[in-house]
Amino acid sequence: MDIQVWEFVLYIILAIVGGLVAGFFITRAIIKKQMEKNPPVNEKMIRAMFMQMGRKPSEAQIRAVMNSMKQNQGK
């Protein structure tokens, strides 16, 4: 049983494409699961944190915290 060079190349290409497709869907499922477990912080959560500390936050304070988090997100 001899395998031709073009068949070998075709198998390699199919394996790479199949791996990329499988990797995409597996990674997508993992990220979706992580986002459900650890949702990104929103204004409602910041308000709750301020209330737990015994403070009534103003909208300016909430916006300042959100802006600070967005600036520090990439670091």
All heavy atoms as a GROMACS GRO file, in nm:
protein
  599
    1MET      N    1   0.085  -0.119   0.000
    1MET     CA    2   0.000   0.000   0.000
    1MET      C    3   0.089   0.123   0.000
    1MET      O    4   0.148   0.159   0.100
    1MET     CB    5  -0.090  -0.003   0.124
    1MET     CG    6  -0.178   0.116   0.133
    1MET     SD    7  -0.300   0.089   0.262
    1MET     CE    8  -0.313   0.252   0.322
    2ASP      N    9   0.098   0.186  -0.114
    2ASP     CA   10   0.177   0.309  -0.127
    2ASP      C   11   0.086   0.430  -0.119
    2ASP      O   12  -0.025   0.429  -0.172
    2ASP     CB   13   0.250   0.312  -0.262
    2ASP     CG   14   0.381   0.238  -0.257
    2ASP    OD1   15   0.434   0.220  -0.146
    2ASP    OD2   16   0.429   0.198  -0.365
    3ILE      N   17   0.136   0.533  -0.053
    3ILE     CA   18   0.059   0.658  -0.043
    3ILE      C   19   0.129   0.761  -0.132
    3ILE      O   20   0.251   0.773  -0.130
    3ILE     CB   21   0.047   0.705   0.103
    3ILE    CG1   22  -0.042   0.827   0.114
    3ILE    CG2   23   0.180   0.734   0.163
    3ILE    CD1   24  -0.082   0.860   0.255
    4GLN      N   25   0.051   0.827  -0.209
    4GLN     CA   26   0.106   0.929  -0.297
    4GLN      C   27   0.138   1.055  -0.218
    4GLN      O   28   0.081   1.080  -0.112
    4GLN     CB   29   0.004   0.963  -0.408
    4GLN     CG   30  -0.035   0.847  -0.495
    4GLN     CD   31   0.081   0.800  -0.583
    4GLN    OE1   32   0.163   0.879  -0.625
    4GLN    NE2   33   0.086   0.670  -0.607
    5VAL      N   34   0.230   1.135  -0.269
    5VAL     CA   35   0.270   1.258  -0.203
    5VAL      C   36   0.150   1.352  -0.191
    5VAL      O   37   0.128   1.412  -0.086
    5VAL     CB   38   0.386   1.326  -0.279
    5VAL    CG1   39   0.418   1.462  -0.219
    5VAL    CG2   40   0.509   1.238  -0.280
    6TRP      N   41   0.072   1.364  -0.295
    6TRP     CA   42  -0.043   1.456  -0.291
    6TRP      C   43  -0.146   1.410  -0.189
    6TRP      O   44  -0.212   1.493  -0.126
    6TRP     CB   45  -0.104   1.475  -0.430
    6TRP     CG   46  -0.168   1.351  -0.487
    6TRP    CD1   47  -0.109   1.256  -0.562
    6TRP    CD2   48  -0.305   1.312  -0.469
    6TRP    NE1   49  -0.199   1.157  -0.593
    6TRP    CE2   50  -0.320   1.189  -0.538
    6TRP    CE3   51  -0.414   1.366  -0.403
    6TRP    CZ2   52  -0.441   1.121  -0.542
    6TRP    CZ3   53  -0.534   1.298  -0.409
    6TRP    CH2   54  -0.547   1.178  -0.477
    7GLU      N   55  -0.160   1.277  -0.170
    7GLU     CA   56  -0.253   1.227  -0.068
    7GLU      C   57  -0.203   1.262   0.071
    7GLU      O   58  -0.280   1.302   0.158
    7GLU     CB   59  -0.269   1.075  -0.079
    7GLU     CG   60  -0.350   1.029  -0.198
    7GLU     CD   61  -0.356   0.878  -0.205
    7GLU    OE1   62  -0.261   0.810  -0.161
    7GLU    OE2   63  -0.458   0.828  -0.255
    8PHE      N   64  -0.072   1.249   0.092
    8PHE     CA   65  -0.012   1.281   0.221
    8PHE      C   66  -0.034   1.429   0.253
    8PHE      O   67  -0.075   1.464   0.364
    8PHE     CB   68   0.138   1.248   0.218
    8PHE     CG   69   0.208   1.280   0.346
    8PHE    CD1   70   0.189   1.201   0.459
    8PHE    CD2   71   0.294   1.388   0.355
    8PHE    CE1   72   0.253   1.230   0.577
    8PHE    CE2   73   0.358   1.418   0.472
    8PHE     CZ   74   0.339   1.339   0.584
    9VAL      N   75  -0.009   1.516   0.157
    9VAL     CA   76  -0.028   1.660   0.176
    9VAL      C   77  -0.175   1.689   0.206
    9VAL      O   78  -0.207   1.770   0.293
    9VAL     CB   79   0.022   1.739   0.054
    9VAL    CG1   80  -0.016   1.886   0.062
    9VAL    CG2   81   0.172   1.723   0.037
   10LEU      N   82  -0.264   1.624   0.134
   10LEU     CA   83  -0.407   1.643   0.155
   10LEU      C   84  -0.447   1.602   0.297
   10LEU      O   85  -0.522   1.674   0.364
   10LEU     CB   86  -0.488   1.564   0.052
   10LEU     CG   87  -0.640   1.575   0.063
   10LEU    CD1   88  -0.685   1.717   0.031
   10LEU    CD2   89  -0.707   1.476  -0.030
   11TYR      N   90  -0.395   1.489   0.345
   11TYR     CA   91  -0.426   1.444   0.481
   11TYR      C   92  -0.375   1.542   0.585
   11TYR      O   93  -0.443   1.570   0.685
   11TYR     CB   94  -0.368   1.305   0.507
   11TYR     CG   95  -0.433   1.194   0.426
   11TYR    CD1   96  -0.359   1.085   0.383
   11TYR    CD2   97  -0.568   1.198   0.393
   11TYR    CE1   98  -0.418   0.983   0.308
   11TYR    CE2   99  -0.628   1.098   0.320
   11TYR     CZ  100  -0.552   0.990   0.277
   11TYR     OH  101  -0.611   0.890   0.205
   12ILE      N  102  -0.256   1.593   0.564
   12ILE     CA  103  -0.199   1.691   0.657
   12ILE      C  104  -0.286   1.816   0.661
   12ILE      O  105  -0.319   1.868   0.769
   12ILE     CB  106  -0.054   1.727   0.618
   12ILE    CG1  107   0.038   1.607   0.630
   12ILE    CG2  108  -0.002   1.844   0.701
   12ILE    CD1  109   0.058   1.558   0.772
   13ILE      N  110  -0.326   1.866   0.546
   13ILE     CA  111  -0.409   1.986   0.538
   13ILE      C  112  -0.544   1.961   0.606
   13ILE      O  113  -0.593   2.045   0.683
   13ILE     CB  114  -0.426   2.033   0.392
   13ILE    CG1  115  -0.294   2.086   0.339
   13ILE    CG2  116  -0.535   2.140   0.381
   13ILE    CD1  117  -0.293   2.117   0.192
   14LEU      N  118  -0.605   1.847   0.581
   14LEU     CA  119  -0.733   1.815   0.644
   14LEU      C  120  -0.719   1.804   0.795
   14LEU      O  121  -0.807   1.850   0.870
   14LEU     CB  122  -0.789   1.684   0.587
   14LEU     CG  123  -0.843   1.692   0.444
   14LEU    CD1  124  -0.884   1.552   0.396
   14LEU    CD2  125  -0.960   1.788   0.435
   15ALA      N  126  -0.608   1.746   0.842
   15ALA     CA  127  -0.586   1.735   0.986
   15ALA      C  128  -0.570   1.874   1.050
   15ALA      O  129  -0.624   1.901   1.158
   15ALA     CB  130  -0.462   1.650   1.014
   16ILE      N  131  -0.499   1.962   0.983
   16ILE     CA  132  -0.479   2.098   1.036
   16ILE      C  133  -0.612   2.172   1.041
   16ILE      O  134  -0.646   2.235   1.141
   16ILE     CB  135  -0.374   2.175   0.952
   16ILE    CG1  136  -0.235   2.114   0.976
   16ILE    CG2  137  -0.375   2.323   0.986
   16ILE    CD1  138  -0.128   2.168   0.885
   17VAL      N  139  -0.688   2.166   0.933
   17VAL     CA  140  -0.818   2.235   0.928
   17VAL      C  141  -0.913   2.177   1.034
   17VAL      O  142  -0.980   2.251   1.106
   17VAL     CB  143  -0.880   2.226   0.786
   17VAL    CG1  144  -1.024   2.274   0.786
   17VAL    CG2  145  -0.797   2.308   0.688
   18GLY      N  146  -0.916   2.045   1.046
   18GLY     CA  147  -1.001   1.982   1.146
   18GLY      C  148  -0.961   2.022   1.288
   18GLY      O  149  -1.046   2.050   1.372
   19GLY      N  150  -0.831   2.031   1.314
   19GLY     CA  151  -0.783   2.074   1.445
   19GLY      C  152  -0.820   2.218   1.475
   19GLY      O  153  -0.857   2.251   1.588
   20LEU      N  154  -0.809   2.304   1.375
   20LEU     CA  155  -0.846   2.444   1.394
   20LEU      C  156  -0.995   2.459   1.424
   20LEU      O  157  -1.034   2.535   1.513
   20LEU     CB  158  -0.809   2.526   1.270
   20LEU     CG  159  -0.660   2.551   1.249
   20LEU    CD1  160  -0.636   2.616   1.114
   20LEU    CD2  161  -0.602   2.636   1.360
   21VAL      N  162  -1.078   2.387   1.351
   21VAL     CA  163  -1.222   2.395   1.373
   21VAL      C  164  -1.258   2.341   1.511
   21VAL      O  165  -1.334   2.405   1.586
   21VAL     CB  166  -1.299   2.319   1.262
   21VAL    CG1  167  -1.446   2.303   1.296
   21VAL    CG2  168  -1.283   2.391   1.128
   22ALA      N  169  -1.202   2.227   1.547
   22ALA     CA  170  -1.229   2.170   1.679
   22ALA      C  171  -1.179   2.262   1.789
   22ALA      O  172  -1.248   2.286   1.889
   22ALA     CB  173  -1.165   2.032   1.691
   23GLY      N  174  -1.060   2.319   1.772
   23GLY     CA  175  -1.004   2.411   1.871
   23GLY      C  176  -1.090   2.535   1.888
   23GLY      O  177  -1.108   2.583   2.000
   24PHE      N  178  -1.144   2.586   1.779
   24PHE     CA  179  -1.230   2.704   1.786
   24PHE      C  180  -1.353   2.676   1.872
   24PHE      O  181  -1.386   2.753   1.962
   24PHE     CB  182  -1.272   2.747   1.645
   24PHE     CG  183  -1.378   2.853   1.644
   24PHE    CD1  184  -1.346   2.984   1.670
   24PHE    CD2  185  -1.510   2.820   1.618
   24PHE    CE1  186  -1.444   3.082   1.671
   24PHE    CE2  187  -1.609   2.917   1.618
   24PHE     CZ  188  -1.576   3.048   1.644
   25PHE      N  189  -1.420   2.564   1.844
   25PHE     CA  190  -1.544   2.535   1.917
   25PHE      C  191  -1.517   2.499   2.064
   25PHE      O  192  -1.594   2.536   2.152
   25PHE     CB  193  -1.624   2.425   1.847
   25PHE     CG  194  -1.693   2.474   1.722
   25PHE    CD1  195  -1.649   2.436   1.597
   25PHE    CD2  196  -1.799   2.561   1.731
   25PHE    CE1  197  -1.711   2.483   1.483
   25PHE    CE2  198  -1.863   2.609   1.617
   25PHE     CZ  199  -1.818   2.570   1.493
   26ILE      N  200  -1.408   2.429   2.089
   26ILE     CA  201  -1.374   2.396   2.228
   26ILE      C  202  -1.341   2.522   2.305
   26ILE      O  203  -1.389   2.542   2.417
   26ILE     CB  204  -1.256   2.295   2.231
   26ILE    CG1  205  -1.304   2.159   2.179
   26ILE    CG2  206  -1.200   2.283   2.372
   26ILE    CD1  207  -1.193   2.059   2.155
   27THR      N  208  -1.261   2.610   2.246
   27THR     CA  209  -1.225   2.736   2.312
   27THR      C  210  -1.348   2.822   2.335
   27THR      O  211  -1.363   2.882   2.442
   27THR     CB  212  -1.121   2.812   2.228
   27THR    OG1  213  -1.009   2.728   2.206
   27THR    CG2  214  -1.077   2.939   2.297
   28ARG      N  215  -1.435   2.827   2.237
   28ARG     CA  216  -1.558   2.906   2.251
   28ARG      C  217  -1.644   2.855   2.366
   28ARG      O  218  -1.698   2.934   2.445
   28ARG     CB  219  -1.635   2.900   2.120
   28ARG     CG  220  -1.758   2.986   2.116
   28ARG     CD  221  -1.818   2.985   1.978
   28ARG     NE  222  -1.961   2.993   1.992
   28ARG     CZ  223  -2.050   2.930   1.920
   28ARG    NH1  224  -2.011   2.854   1.822
   28ARG    NH2  225  -2.177   2.942   1.941
   29ALA      N  226  -1.656   2.724   2.380
   29ALA     CA  227  -1.735   2.666   2.488
   29ALA      C  228  -1.672   2.696   2.624
   29ALA      O  229  -1.741   2.729   2.720
   29ALA     CB  230  -1.749   2.515   2.468
   30ILE      N  231  -1.539   2.688   2.632
   30ILE     CA  232  -1.470   2.716   2.758
   30ILE      C  233  -1.488   2.862   2.798
   30ILE      O  234  -1.518   2.892   2.914
   30ILE     CB  235  -1.321   2.679   2.747
   30ILE    CG1  236  -1.306   2.528   2.739
   30ILE    CG2  237  -1.242   2.735   2.865
   30ILE    CD1  238  -1.165   2.481   2.705
   31ILE      N  239  -1.473   2.952   2.703
   31ILE     CA  240  -1.488   3.096   2.733
   31ILE      C  241  -1.631   3.127   2.774
   31ILE      O  242  -1.654   3.203   2.869
   31ILE     CB  243  -1.443   3.181   2.613
   31ILE    CG1  244  -1.291   3.171   2.598
   31ILE    CG2  245  -1.486   3.326   2.628
   31ILE    CD1  246  -1.235   3.240   2.477
   32LYS      N  247  -1.728   3.068   2.706
   32LYS     CA  248  -1.869   3.091   2.741
   32LYS      C  249  -1.897   3.044   2.883
   32LYS      O  250  -1.965   3.111   2.960
   32LYS     CB  251  -1.960   3.019   2.642
   32LYS     CG  252  -2.106   3.056   2.653
   32LYS     CD  253  -2.190   2.978   2.556
   32LYS     CE  254  -2.192   3.044   2.421
   32LYS     NZ  255  -2.292   2.984   2.330
   33LYS      N  256  -1.842   2.928   2.919
   33LYS     CA  257  -1.860   2.873   3.054
   33LYS      C  258  -1.796   2.964   3.158
   33LYS      O  259  -1.855   2.990   3.264
   33LYS     CB  260  -1.797   2.734   3.058
   33LYS     CG  261  -1.824   2.656   3.182
   33LYS     CD  262  -1.763   2.516   3.165
   33LYS     CE  263  -1.783   2.430   3.285
   33LYS     NZ  264  -1.719   2.299   3.266
   34GLN      N  265  -1.677   3.015   3.130
   34GLN     CA  266  -1.609   3.106   3.222
   34GLN      C  267  -1.685   3.237   3.239
   34GLN      O  268  -1.691   3.292   3.349
   34GLN     CB  269  -1.466   3.135   3.174
   34GLN     CG  270  -1.371   3.020   3.189
   34GLN     CD  271  -1.344   2.985   3.333
   34GLN    OE1  272  -1.337   3.072   3.419
   34GLN    NE2  273  -1.332   2.857   3.361
   35MET      N  274  -1.742   3.289   3.132
   35MET     CA  275  -1.818   3.413   3.140
   35MET      C  276  -1.945   3.395   3.223
   35MET      O  277  -1.989   3.488   3.290
   35MET     CB  278  -1.853   3.466   3.001
   35MET     CG  279  -1.733   3.514   2.922
   35MET     SD  280  -1.650   3.652   2.998
   35MET     CE  281  -1.757   3.783   2.950
   36GLU      N  282  -2.005   3.276   3.220
   36GLU     CA  283  -2.122   3.250   3.303
   36GLU      C  284  -2.082   3.241   3.450
   36GLU      O  285  -2.154   3.290   3.537
   36GLU     CB  286  -2.190   3.120   3.259
   36GLU     CG  287  -2.264   3.133   3.129
   36GLU     CD  288  -2.321   3.001   3.080
   36GLU    OE1  289  -2.307   2.898   3.151
   36GLU    OE2  290  -2.379   2.999   2.970
   37LYS      N  291  -1.968   3.178   3.479
   37LYS     CA  292  -1.922   3.164   3.617
   37LYS      C  293  -1.872   3.298   3.673
   37LYS      O  294  -1.895   3.329   3.789
   37LYS     CB  295  -1.808   3.062   3.624
   37LYS     CG  296  -1.854   2.919   3.626
   37LYS     CD  297  -1.738   2.823   3.622
   37LYS     CE  298  -1.670   2.811   3.755
   37LYS     NZ  299  -1.564   2.707   3.753
   38ASN      N  300  -1.801   3.374   3.592
   38ASN     CA  301  -1.740   3.500   3.635
   38ASN      C  302  -1.779   3.612   3.538
   38ASN      O  303  -1.700   3.650   3.452
   38ASN     CB  304  -1.587   3.488   3.638
   38ASN     CG  305  -1.540   3.375   3.725
   38ASN    OD1  306  -1.586   3.362   3.836
   38ASN    ND2  307  -1.452   3.292   3.673
   39PRO      N  308  -1.900   3.664   3.552
   39PRO     CA  309  -1.942   3.768   3.458
   39PRO      C  310  -1.861   3.896   3.478
   39PRO      O  311  -1.809   3.921   3.587
   39PRO     CB  312  -2.089   3.792   3.494
   39PRO     CG  313  -2.101   3.747   3.634
   39PRO     CD  314  -2.001   3.637   3.652
   40PRO      N  315  -1.847   3.976   3.372
   40PRO     CA  316  -1.775   4.101   3.387
   40PRO      C  317  -1.849   4.194   3.484
   40PRO      O  318  -1.970   4.188   3.498
   40PRO     CB  319  -1.772   4.160   3.246
   40PRO     CG  320  -1.873   4.083   3.169
   40PRO     CD  321  -1.894   3.953   3.238
   41VAL      N  322  -1.773   4.280   3.549
   41VAL     CA  323  -1.831   4.371   3.648
   41VAL      C  324  -1.915   4.476   3.576
   41VAL      O  325  -1.872   4.531   3.476
   41VAL     CB  326  -1.719   4.438   3.730
   41VAL    CG1  327  -1.776   4.539   3.827
   41VAL    CG2  328  -1.639   4.334   3.806
   42ASN      N  329  -2.035   4.501   3.627
   42ASN     CA  330  -2.120   4.604   3.569
   42ASN      C  331  -2.157   4.707   3.676
   42ASN      O  332  -2.117   4.695   3.792
   42ASN     CB  333  -2.245   4.542   3.504
   42ASN     CG  334  -2.327   4.462   3.603
   42ASN    OD1  335  -2.317   4.480   3.724
   42ASN    ND2  336  -2.410   4.373   3.552
   43GLU      N  337  -2.233   4.806   3.638
   43GLU     CA  338  -2.269   4.915   3.730
   43GLU      C  339  -2.348   4.865   3.850
   43GLU      O  340  -2.332   4.914   3.961
   43GLU     CB  341  -2.347   5.023   3.655
   43GLU     CG  342  -2.263   5.097   3.554
   43GLU     CD  343  -2.342   5.201   3.477
   43GLU    OE1  344  -2.458   5.226   3.512
   43GLU    OE2  345  -2.285   5.256   3.382
   44LYS      N  346  -2.432   4.765   3.828
   44LYS     CA  347  -2.513   4.710   3.938
   44LYS      C  348  -2.423   4.650   4.046
   44LYS      O  349  -2.447   4.666   4.165
   44LYS     CB  350  -2.608   4.605   3.881
   44LYS     CG  351  -2.721   4.566   3.972
   44LYS     CD  352  -2.804   4.458   3.904
   44LYS     CE  353  -2.939   4.514   3.865
   44LYS     NZ  354  -3.029   4.411   3.812
   45MET      N  355  -2.318   4.580   4.004
   45MET     CA  356  -2.225   4.519   4.098
   45MET      C  357  -2.147   4.626   4.176
   45MET      O  358  -2.124   4.610   4.296
   45MET     CB  359  -2.128   4.427   4.026
   45MET     CG  360  -2.189   4.303   3.971
   45MET     SD  361  -2.062   4.210   3.884
   45MET     CE  362  -2.153   4.065   3.838
   46ILE      N  363  -2.108   4.733   4.108
   46ILE     CA  364  -2.035   4.841   4.175
   46ILE      C  365  -2.125   4.906   4.279
   46ILE      O  366  -2.082   4.935   4.391
   46ILE     CB  367  -1.983   4.944   4.073
   46ILE    CG1  368  -1.877   4.878   3.984
   46ILE    CG2  369  -1.928   5.067   4.142
   46ILE    CD1  370  -1.834   4.962   3.867
   47ARG      N  371  -2.251   4.927   4.242
   47ARG     CA  372  -2.347   4.985   4.336
   47ARG      C  373  -2.360   4.896   4.460
   47ARG      O  374  -2.362   4.944   4.574
   47ARG     CB  375  -2.483   4.999   4.267
   47ARG     CG  376  -2.549   5.131   4.291
   47ARG     CD  377  -2.680   5.147   4.214
   47ARG     NE  378  -2.666   5.254   4.116
   47ARG     CZ  379  -2.660   5.237   3.985
   47ARG    NH1  380  -2.672   5.119   3.933
   47ARG    NH2  381  -2.647   5.340   3.905
   48ALA      N  382  -2.368   4.764   4.439
   48ALA     CA  383  -2.380   4.671   4.551
   48ALA      C  384  -2.256   4.675   4.640
   48ALA      O  385  -2.268   4.669   4.762
   48ALA     CB  386  -2.402   4.529   4.498
   49MET      N  387  -2.138   4.688   4.580
   49MET     CA  388  -2.015   4.696   4.660
   49MET      C  389  -2.015   4.822   4.747
   49MET      O  390  -1.977   4.817   4.865
   49MET     CB  391  -1.891   4.694   4.570
   49MET     CG  392  -1.860   4.558   4.513
   49MET     SD  393  -1.701   4.549   4.431
   49MET     CE  394  -1.727   4.653   4.290
   50PHE      N  395  -2.054   4.934   4.689
   50PHE     CA  396  -2.060   5.058   4.766
   50PHE      C  397  -2.161   5.043   4.881
   50PHE      O  398  -2.133   5.087   4.994
   50PHE     CB  399  -2.102   5.176   4.677
   50PHE     CG  400  -1.986   5.247   4.613
   50PHE    CD1  401  -1.936   5.207   4.491
   50PHE    CD2  402  -1.929   5.356   4.676
   50PHE    CE1  403  -1.831   5.273   4.432
   50PHE    CE2  404  -1.823   5.424   4.617
   50PHE     CZ  405  -1.773   5.382   4.495
   51MET      N  406  -2.276   4.983   4.854
   51MET     CA  407  -2.378   4.966   4.958
   51MET      C  408  -2.328   4.874   5.070
   51MET      O  409  -2.358   4.897   5.186
   51MET     CB  410  -2.507   4.909   4.898
   51MET     CG  411  -2.572   5.002   4.795
   51MET     SD  412  -2.621   5.159   4.862
   51MET     CE  413  -2.791   5.126   4.895
   52GLN      N  414  -2.250   4.772   5.036
   52GLN     CA  415  -2.195   4.683   5.137
   52GLN      C  416  -2.096   4.757   5.227
   52GLN      O  417  -2.079   4.723   5.343
   52GLN     CB  418  -2.127   4.563   5.073
   52GLN     CG  419  -2.224   4.462   5.018
   52GLN     CD  420  -2.153   4.348   4.945
   52GLN    OE1  421  -2.034   4.354   4.920
   52GLN    NE2  422  -2.230   4.245   4.912
   53MET      N  423  -2.029   4.857   5.170
   53MET     CA  424  -1.936   4.937   5.249
   53MET      C  425  -2.009   5.044   5.330
   53MET      O  426  -1.947   5.120   5.403
   53MET     CB  427  -1.832   5.004   5.159
   53MET     CG  428  -1.736   4.906   5.095
   53MET     SD  429  -1.604   4.986   5.005
   53MET     CE  430  -1.690   5.060   4.868
   54GLY      N  431  -2.141   5.052   5.315
   54GLY     CA  432  -2.220   5.147   5.392
   54GLY      C  433  -2.225   5.285   5.329
   54GLY      O  434  -2.249   5.383   5.398
   55ARG      N  435  -2.204   5.291   5.198
   55ARG     CA  436  -2.207   5.420   5.129
   55ARG      C  437  -2.313   5.419   5.021
   55ARG      O  438  -2.338   5.317   4.960
   55ARG     CB  439  -2.071   5.448   5.065
   55ARG     CG  440  -1.960   5.461   5.164
   55ARG     CD  441  -1.827   5.482   5.097
   55ARG     NE  442  -1.831   5.596   5.007
   55ARG     CZ  443  -1.736   5.626   4.920
   55ARG    NH1  444  -1.630   5.549   4.911
   55ARG    NH2  445  -1.745   5.731   4.843
   56LYS      N  446  -2.373   5.534   4.998
   56LYS     CA  447  -2.468   5.550   4.887
   56LYS      C  448  -2.392   5.615   4.774
   56LYS      O  449  -2.356   5.732   4.781
   56LYS     CB  450  -2.586   5.638   4.932
   56LYS     CG  451  -2.684   5.668   4.823
   56LYS     CD  452  -2.804   5.576   4.832
   56LYS     CE  453  -2.912   5.623   4.738
   56LYS     NZ  454  -2.909   5.553   4.613
   57PRO      N  455  -2.362   5.541   4.667
   57PRO     CA  456  -2.279   5.597   4.560
   57PRO      C  457  -2.358   5.693   4.470
   57PRO      O  458  -2.476   5.674   4.445
   57PRO     CB  459  -2.236   5.474   4.482
   57PRO     CG  460  -2.347   5.378   4.500
   57PRO     CD  461  -2.397   5.403   4.640
   58SER      N  462  -2.287   5.794   4.422
   58SER     CA  463  -2.346   5.883   4.323
   58SER      C  464  -2.316   5.826   4.184
   58SER      O  465  -2.228   5.740   4.169
   58SER     CB  466  -2.289   6.024   4.336
   58SER     OG  467  -2.153   6.023   4.300
   59GLU      N  468  -2.387   5.873   4.085
   59GLU     CA  469  -2.362   5.825   3.948
   59GLU      C  470  -2.221   5.860   3.903
   59GLU      O  471  -2.158   5.784   3.830
   59GLU     CB  472  -2.465   5.886   3.852
   59GLU     CG  473  -2.602   5.822   3.859
   59GLU     CD  474  -2.599   5.674   3.825
   59GLU    OE1  475  -2.534   5.634   3.726
   59GLU    OE2  476  -2.660   5.597   3.900
   60ALA      N  477  -2.170   5.975   3.947
   60ALA     CA  478  -2.034   6.016   3.910
   60ALA      C  479  -1.933   5.917   3.966
   60ALA      O  480  -1.835   5.882   3.898
   60ALA     CB  481  -2.006   6.156   3.960
   61GLN      N  482  -1.954   5.870   4.089
   61GLN     CA  483  -1.862   5.773   4.148
   61GLN      C  484  -1.866   5.640   4.073
   61GLN      O  485  -1.763   5.579   4.048
   61GLN     CB  486  -1.898   5.749   4.295
   61GLN     CG  487  -1.864   5.865   4.387
   61GLN     CD  488  -1.916   5.842   4.527
   61GLN    OE1  489  -2.022   5.784   4.546
   61GLN    NE2  490  -1.839   5.890   4.625
   62ILE      N  491  -1.985   5.598   4.037
   62ILE     CA  492  -1.999   5.472   3.964
   62ILE      C  493  -1.932   5.482   3.828
   62ILE      O  494  -1.858   5.392   3.787
   62ILE     CB  495  -2.148   5.434   3.949
   62ILE    CG1  496  -2.204   5.399   4.087
   62ILE    CG2  497  -2.166   5.318   3.854
   62ILE    CD1  498  -2.352   5.377   4.090
   63ARG      N  499  -1.954   5.594   3.757
   63ARG     CA  500  -1.890   5.613   3.627
   63ARG      C  501  -1.738   5.619   3.641
   63ARG      O  502  -1.665   5.566   3.557
   63ARG     CB  503  -1.941   5.739   3.559
   63ARG     CG  504  -2.070   5.712   3.483
   63ARG     CD  505  -2.114   5.830   3.399
   63ARG     NE  506  -2.227   5.892   3.471
   63ARG     CZ  507  -2.228   6.014   3.521
   63ARG    NH1  508  -2.128   6.094   3.502
   63ARG    NH2  509  -2.332   6.060   3.586
   64ALA      N  510  -1.688   5.682   3.749
   64ALA     CA  511  -1.544   5.692   3.771
   64ALA      C  512  -1.484   5.552   3.792
   64ALA      O  513  -1.377   5.521   3.738
   64ALA     CB  514  -1.515   5.781   3.890
   65VAL      N  515  -1.552   5.469   3.870
   65VAL     CA  516  -1.503   5.333   3.894
   65VAL      C  517  -1.505   5.253   3.764
   65VAL      O  518  -1.409   5.181   3.732
   65VAL     CB  519  -1.586   5.262   4.004
   65VAL    CG1  520  -1.550   5.115   4.014
   65VAL    CG2  521  -1.566   5.331   4.137
   66MET      N  522  -1.612   5.264   3.686
   66MET     CA  523  -1.621   5.192   3.558
   66MET      C  524  -1.510   5.237   3.463
   66MET      O  525  -1.445   5.153   3.399
   66MET     CB  526  -1.758   5.215   3.492
   66MET     CG  527  -1.873   5.140   3.556
   66MET     SD  528  -1.860   4.962   3.547
   66MET     CE  529  -1.889   4.933   3.374
   67ASN      N  530  -1.488   5.368   3.454
   67ASN     CA  531  -1.382   5.419   3.366
   67ASN      C  532  -1.246   5.370   3.412
   67ASN      O  533  -1.161   5.334   3.330
   67ASN     CB  534  -1.385   5.571   3.360
   67ASN     CG  535  -1.503   5.623   3.281
   67ASN    OD1  536  -1.558   5.552   3.196
   67ASN    ND2  537  -1.546   5.745   3.309
   68SER      N  538  -1.224   5.370   3.543
   68SER     CA  539  -1.097   5.322   3.598
   68SER      C  540  -1.076   5.174   3.563
   68SER      O  541  -0.966   5.134   3.526
   68SER     CB  542  -1.096   5.341   3.749
   68SER     OG  543  -0.984   5.281   3.806
   69MET      N  544  -1.181   5.095   3.573
   69MET     CA  545  -1.170   4.952   3.541
   69MET      C  546  -1.143   4.932   3.393
   69MET      O  547  -1.066   4.844   3.355
   69MET     CB  548  -1.296   4.879   3.585
   69MET     CG  549  -1.308   4.867   3.735
   69MET     SD  550  -1.455   4.784   3.788
   69MET     CE  551  -1.424   4.621   3.730
   70LYS      N  552  -1.207   5.010   3.308
   70LYS     CA  553  -1.186   4.997   3.162
   70LYS      C  554  -1.043   5.035   3.125
   70LYS      O  555  -0.982   4.973   3.039
   70LYS     CB  556  -1.285   5.086   3.086
   70LYS     CG  557  -1.424   5.029   3.085
   70LYS     CD  558  -1.521   5.118   3.012
   70LYS     CE  559  -1.663   5.067   3.023
   70LYS     NZ  560  -1.760   5.158   2.965
   71GLN      N  561  -0.988   5.136   3.191
   71GLN     CA  562  -0.850   5.179   3.163
   71GLN      C  563  -0.750   5.074   3.208
   71GLN      O  564  -0.650   5.051   3.142
   71GLN     CB  565  -0.819   5.311   3.231
   71GLN     CG  566  -0.886   5.431   3.168
   71GLN     CD  567  -0.862   5.559   3.246
   71GLN    OE1  568  -0.809   5.555   3.356
   71GLN    NE2  569  -0.903   5.671   3.189
   72ASN      N  570  -0.775   5.008   3.320
   72ASN     CA  571  -0.683   4.911   3.375
   72ASN      C  572  -0.705   4.770   3.322
   72ASN      O  573  -0.632   4.679   3.357
   72ASN     CB  574  -0.691   4.909   3.529
   72ASN     CG  575  -0.639   5.037   3.588
   72ASN    OD1  576  -0.543   5.094   3.539
   72ASN    ND2  577  -0.704   5.084   3.692
   73GLN      N  578  -0.805   4.751   3.238
   73GLN     CA  579  -0.841   4.619   3.190
   73GLN      C  580  -0.730   4.559   3.103
   73GLN      O  581  -0.702   4.441   3.110
   73GLN     CB  582  -0.969   4.625   3.109
   73GLN     CG  583  -1.033   4.493   3.083
   73GLN     CD  584  -1.170   4.507   3.021
   73GLN    OE1  585  -1.200   4.610   2.962
   73GLN    NE2  586  -1.252   4.407   3.035
   74GLY      N  587  -0.666   4.638   3.021
   74GLY     CA  588  -0.563   4.587   2.930
   74GLY      C  589  -0.428   4.566   2.994
   74GLY      O  590  -0.338   4.511   2.934
   75LYS      N  591  -0.411   4.608   3.119
   75LYS     CA  592  -0.279   4.600   3.182
   75LYS      C  593  -0.256   4.468   3.250
   75LYS      O  594  -0.335   4.394   3.286
   75LYS     CB  595  -0.263   4.713   3.284
   75LYS     CG  596  -0.260   4.847   3.215
   75LYS     CD  597  -0.242   4.958   3.314
   75LYS     CE  598  -0.244   5.091   3.241
   75LYS     NZ  599  -0.231   5.202   3.330
   0.00000   0.00000   0.00000
